Amino acid sequence: MGRTATAAIVSLWVIPVSILVNRIVPDPYMDEIFHIPQAQKYCNGDFMSWDPMITTPPGLYYLSLVHVAALFPIKYFLLLASSFPEVCSTAVLRSVNGVLAVLCTILVYEMITHLRPALDDRKATLFATVLTLYPLHWFFTFLYYTDVASLTAVLAMYLACLKKKYLFSALLGAMAVFIRQTNIIWMLFVACSEVIDITMAHQKDNVEVDDLKASNKGTILSTLDTGVNVSSNLRRRKSKGNTKAGKHSFYRKNASSTSRTSGLLHEIQTIVSTSWRIKWKLLVSFSPFFFVLLAFVAFLFWNGSVVLGAKEAHVVSPHFAQIMYFSLVSALFAAPMHFTISHALGLFQSFWKNRLLGIFILFLALIASLLSVHFFSIAHPYLLADNRHYTFYLWRRIVKFHWSMKYLLVPFYVYSWFSIFRLLDKSRRRIWILVYFFATSAVLIPAPLIEFRYYTIPFYFFVLHTNINHSRSWLLIGILYTVLDVFTMTTFLFRPFRWDHEPGIQRFIW
């Protein structure tokens, strides 16, 4: 019921908004001027031509062929060359992302119910619907970009891995990488996340077995050593058995909270030692991911770069400030979770419990952030020159408003990251949070261009693993997203402008 309801709700806005966008903006716009002609070449059977301005692999174009074949099977299978390319129109190609957006919503619902089994269907449907409204995901649902396909493939890969279908998950991971190269990082993150869960669960089972053996041994010894009558022995065994059972029940009940409060170093030691003991099991289970990784490394050697085209404009750069921007943007897009008095007080108390260590960590975070924004803040030429993007105005009117602004924003960056860590710490182990931070950094730091679209996948991973189940918070987030979606789409459609140096209509976009 929940899956159907979620898909139906999303379809209620995907279909009419798609019709409206295609009616007002019928021609390819922005990056679509590269993607749509390339996809149309594939529709025409030309798989050898490639636009050198396209940076991502052709995964989206192959998905489009499948989509078109499903919509127009007769024309596809009869290969009517004169009419089939007309079927791959701008509107039809854009509809690929509309279908994928509905599928993505179903995946989000499935993941929410899997990660939070105690959540009822109504709340799961609400949460999945709100996440579909996430402005960066929602907006590009109606254009022919790779973002929606990339997110859908990554979430499908993660869901398959959570359900222990490792081969299928690796195949989906390969597809995700074939849509966008940086998804190789998320494939490794998904694999590492599952390894963490397997090893910690294996360690817990071993502890329970050892405790049970010790309990049985103690019961037998007590029986042999006593010389009292049989009824006394039986009463004693029953009493001890109940005591041990109570202890095991308490341990099982509190195992997750104990693992969360245990130290990071202890978790790392446990994972390393347990992984070594079950190394053959892990090797067999996760070998498909390893083969995908090998194929990606071979691609890097063959291509000489991560991106396919426009390599000079997408050179890997140490853009450490990027993760600072991500933290603040993600916190703002989930403001009801981060910017409340109770949450801020809880964050302060967590530092105050161990003042010396808390002050030391806070000091290190502030220094690292200041160094990042001072030495590793990159203003890409595309960011400075293209006034069609909102980041152009955010950069000029906030970050570059005054020379001191980028330093004054550092406390907000630091607060946002610690807030993210605290929310994740309520439901995930610390080693998982560390791996998540490394994965997010590995994706964002090498990117020289500030694009909020790059934040979508790490944002989804963050929100899906927070333990915020209050409907009020999610309703507030839904209202925030709806207001932003209406504003950005209205501005895109009904506030066009022109450049003096270039013909054609320009529109504001994320």
N, C-alpha and C positions, 0 to 999 in steps of 0.2 A: 504493500500500500504506500509506504513512504517513498519508494523509488518512483512509482508512477506519479504520485502527487508532485514530487519535486520536479520531475521532467515536464509535467503539464504546466506547472507554474512558470518555469523558465521559458517554455515555448510561447506563453502568452505575451511575452514582450520581445522575444527574439524574432518572431515572424513579422509583426507590424513595424518594428523599428528597422528591420532589414529592408522591407518594402520602401519605407520612407527614405532611407539612406540611398538606396539604388535609384530612386526617382529624382532626388535632388543632386546627388553626386554620381551620375551614371558612368563617368570615365575613371580610369585608374588615377589614384592620387598618392602623392608622396612615394613611399617605397613600393607601392603597387605598380608604379611604372616600370619596375624591374621584374617583380614577381609574376604579374599577370601575363606579359608577353612570353616569359619563359615557360610558364605552365601551358600556354596555348601552343607553343612549339612542341611540347610533349604530347598534347592532344592531337597534333598533326603527325605524330610519329617521328618527329625529329628529336632524338635523344642525344645527339652529338654536339649540338650547338649549346653554347653557354655564355651568358652575359657576364663579362668580367667585373661588373659592379656588384654582383650578388655574393654575399659573404657566407651564406649558410648552405648546407647540402640540399639535395633535391627531394628530401623526404616528403615535404608538403605537396609537391607536384605529383608524386606517385599516389598519395592519398587522394588527391583531386581526381586522378584518373579513375580510381576505384569509385569515388563518389559519382562522377559523371556516368560511369558504366552502370551504376545502380539506378540512376535516374533515367537514362536513355539506353537501355540494353540493346534494343534493335539496331539503332544507329551505330552503337559501339561494335557489336559483333559482326555487322555487315560491312563495317569500315567504309562508310560512305564519305570519302575524302572531301567531297564538295560541301557537305553539310555538317560533318562532325565538328570541325573547328568552330562553327557558329554556336554549337552547343556549349563550348567552353567560353561563354561570355563572362564579362566582369561580374554580373549578378550571380551567375551559377557558381563561379569560383569562390565568391564571397560566401555563398551559402554553405560551403564546406565548414567554415568556422562556426556557423550557426548550429549545424548538426553536432560538431565536436563540443560546443559549449553545453548542449543538453547532455551529451554523454559525460562530459566532465562533471556536471552537477550530480549525476548518478554515482560517479566514482567518489566524489566528495561525501555523499550520503553514506555510501558503503564503508568508507574509511572512518567516518565519525561513529557509526554503529559498531565497527570492529574495535576501535580504540577506546570507546566508551560504551561498553555493552549494557550498562545500567541505565543509559539514557533512553527515554521513551521516544516513540516514532515522531510525535508532534514536535518535540524540541530538535530532534535530528533533522527533520525537514526544514525547520526554521533556520538552523545553523547553516545547512547546505545552501539554502536559497540566498541567505545573506552573503555568503562567500562568493556566490556567483555574481553578485552585484559589485564585487570589488572593482573599483573604477578602472584600473589598468587592464584587467581581464575583460570586463564588460565592454569597454569602448572598442577594443580590437576584435571583439566577436563579429563586428559588422564590416570589417575590412579584411583584405587578403594579406595578412601578416602571419608569421610563423608562431606567434606567442601562444595562441589558444591550442594549437596542435602540440606544441612543445609541452605545455602544462599538462594536457590530457595524457600524453604518452608517459610522462614522468609519474603522474599519480597512478596510472594503470600499472606501471612497473612496481611501484611501492606497494600497492594493494595486493598484487600477485605474490610479492615477497612476504608480506605479512601473513598470507594464507599458505605459506610454505611451498608455493609452486615456483621453485627457483629457476628451472629451465625456461618456463614461460616468462618469468620476470626478466631474465637476461635477454630474451628475444625482444621483449618490449623495450628494454634498455637500449638495445641496438637500434630499434626504430626511433627512440627518443634522440639518440646521438645523430641519427641520419636526418633528423629534422633540425637540430641545433647542436653544434659541437660541444658546447660547454655542459651539456647534459651528461657527459662522461663523468663529471664530478658528482652529479646527483646519483648516477648509477653506483659509483663507489660508496657514496654516503649511505644509500639504501642497503648495500651489501654489508657495510660496517655496522649499521644499525641492527641488522638481523644477527650478525655474529655476536654483538653485545648481548642481545636478548637470549640467544642460545647458550652462550657460555655462562651467563649469570643464572639462568634457569638450571643448567646442569650442575653448577656449584651448589645451588640451593637444594637440589635433589640429593646430592652427595652428603650435605650436612644433615639432612633429615634422616637419611639411611644410617649414617654414623651415630646419630643420637638414638635412633631406634635400637641399634645393636648394643649400644652402651646401656640402654634401658633394660633390654632383655638379659644382658649379662649380669647386671646388678640384681635383677629379680631372682635369677638362678642361684647366685652366690648367697643371697639372703636366705633362700630356701634351704640350701645345704648347710649353712652355718647354724641354723636355729634348731634347737632340740625340743621345742615345745610341741604341743599336740597339733593334729592335722587341721582342726578348725581354726586355730590361731594363725597357722600358716596361710590358710586360704583367705582369711580376713586381711592379713598383711599384704598378700599379693594383690588382692583386689584394690586395697587402698593405694598401694604404690602404682598400680597400673592406671588408676584414675588420675593420679597426680601427674604421671608422665604424659598421659593422653591430653590432659589440660595444658601442659607445657607445649606439646606439639601443636595443639590447636591454636594457642596464643601465637606461636612462632609463624604458623602459616598465615594467620590473620594480619600480622604486623611485618611480614617479610618485605613487602614493597616499601613501607616507610623506613624500615631499617636500612635497606639498600640505598635509599635516597639520602639519608643523613650520614651514611658512611663516607669516609674521606675519598677524595679523587684518587689518591695514590693507591689506596687499598683496592679500589675498583680496577685500576689498571693492572695491579699485581694479580688480582683474581682472574681477570680476562686473559692475561698472558699465560698464566700457569694452566688454566683450564683449557685454553685453545691448544696448548701443546699436548695435553692428554687426549684430546679428541681431534687431533690434527687431520687424521685421515677422513673422518666424517665431514669436517668442514671443507677439506679439499675437494671431496667428491660433490658435496652439495653446491659449492660456490665456484666450481671450475667453469661453468658457462659464463659467468661474469669475467673471469680471467681471460677467456678467449676473446670476448668483446674488447677488453682493455688492450690485448695484444694487437687486435685489428686496428684500434684507434692509434696506437703507437706507430704501426706501419703506415697509417695514413699521414701522420705527422712527418715521418721521414720522406714520404713520397711528395707531399705538398709543400714541405718546408715552412709551414705556418699553420696556425689553428684555423684561420679564416681562408675561404676559397678565393674570393675576389677582393678588390680594393684593399690590398694588404698594406699599402703605405699609409692608409687612413685608420687602420686598426692594428697598429703595432702594439704588442704587449708592453705595458708600462706599469711601473710600481705606483699605482694609484690608491694608496692606503686611505686617503680621505673618503674614498667611495664607500667603505664600510661604515664610516661615520654618518654619511648621508642616508644610507640604508636604515640605520637604527632609528634615526629621527623620523624619517618618512614612514617606516613601519609602525612606530609608536603613534604617530598622528592618525594613521589609517585604522588604528585600533584604540583610539583615544579613551573610550569608556573603560578599557581594561587597564590603562597605564596612568592616566591623570585623574586619580581620585585620592581623596584625603586618606582613606583607609589603606590603600595600596602604598602610597608614599610613606605613611607611618610604618607600615610593615617592612618596607625596604630600609628605612632608617634604623629600625630596631634590629634588623639582621646584621647591620654593621656595628651597632652599639653593643651587641652581645660580646663580641671580642674586639674591643676598641682598637688595640694596637694593630692587629692583623687587618681589621677593616679600614683603618686610616691608611695603612701601608698600601693595600690593594687599590684604594681610591686614588691615592697619590700616584701610583704607577699608571693607572688608567688615564688620569688627567695629563700626565707627562707624555704618554704614548699618543694620546689624541692631539695634543698641541703640536708634537713633532710631525704627526701625519698631515695635519692641515697646513703646517708651515712649509714643510719640505716636499710633501707628496700630494699636493692639490693641483690637479691638472685642468686647465681650461682648453678643451679641444676646440680646434677651429670651427667644427660644425656647431658646437654649443654657442660660440660667440657670433656666428654669422647668420644662423637660421632663426628668425623671429616667429616662425610658425609653431615652435614648441614652447610649452609652458616653462620648461627648465631654463629657457633663454631669459625669461622675465624674473624667475626666482633667483637666478645667478646674478643678474644685474641689479635687481632692486632689493635683494636681501644680503647675499653673500658679499657682493661688491659695493654695497651701499656706503661702506666706510672700511678703511683698511683694518680696523679692529673687529669687524663683524665676524669674520671667520674664527677668531679666537673667542669672542663672546658666546658663540654657539657651542663651544666645546662642552660646557657643563650639561647642555641639553643632550648632546650626543652620548655622553657618559651615562647620564640618568637613563636614557632610552635603552642602552645596552644592558645595564644592570636590571632594569625593569623587565626586559625580555628574559634574562637569565632567571630572575626570580619566578616569573610565571611558568617557565619551563621546569624549574626545579620542583614545582609542586606535583609534577606527574612523570618526569623523566629522570634517569640517573645522570649524575654529573659528567660521566664519561660521554654519554650521548650528547649532552649540551656542548661539550668541548668539540666533539666531532662535527656537530652542526655548525659551530662557529668557524671551524677550519674549512668546511665545505663552502659556506657562504663567502668567506674571504677568498678562497681559491677561485670562485666564479667572478667576484666583483673587482678585486684588486687589479687584475691584469687589464681590465676594461678601461681605456682612456676616456671614453665618452660617458657623460652622465645621462643615463636613460633609465627612467623609473620602470620601464618595462622589464629591465633585468632583475628587478626586485621581486617579481611576482612569485616565482617558485620558492625562494627562501621564505617569503612572507607566508605562503600557504603552509609550508612545513611548520613554521612557528605557530600559526593559529590552530592548526589541526591538533597540535600536541599541548596546547594550553588546557588547563582544567577549569575553564570558566563556563559554568553551566547556567548562569543566571539569564533568564529570558530578557530581563530589562536591559542588560548590557548589550545583548545581541540585537535587540530592537533599536537601541540608540545607534549602534553601528550601521544597521540597515538603513535608518533614516539618513545618517551621514552619507552613506554610499549613494542613496537615491538622489539626494540633493546634488552631489558632485556629478553623478551620471547625467542628470537632466541638464545641469549647467554646461558640462563639456560637450554633450551632443548638440544642445541648442546653439552653442557658440560655433561648433563645427559646421552645422548645417545653415544657420541663418545669419552668421556674421562673417561673410567672406570679405577679402580685401585683395588689393592688387599691388604688385611690385612695379616700380618705375623702370627697373632695369631688365624685367623679364615679363613676357606676355603670359596671360592665363590668370585664372582665379586661384587665390591662395586661401587656406583655411587653417584655423588653430587646431592643434592636435597635441596629445600627450607626447 
